[in-house]
Amino acid sequence: MTKAPISLQDLRRRIDRQATSEQAPRFWGLLGPVATRATRAEAYHQAKRNGGAPGLDGPTFGDIEAGGVERFLADIRAAW
């Protein structure tokens, strides 16, 4: 099992605490930490290590790497 950087582990703990402590949790304050480049890059690498399937729009890891991973991560951020 690959261990995520401590900042991602802290983020996951905060999300879990928020979700279990409130009747109707609100997560609007989490977009900033989730949208960081480090978080997006780690999510990409974890999905690749786990053999993730192509997304709904169809690109494979090969397609993404052909166009550049950094560009892909920037495009994800721009879409928010």
Protein Blocks (a to p, Z undefined) as FASTA:
>chain_A
ZZddfklmmmmmmmmmmmmmpmbacfklmmmmmmpmklmmmmmmmmmmnopacdfkopaf
klmmmnopklmmmmmmmmZZ
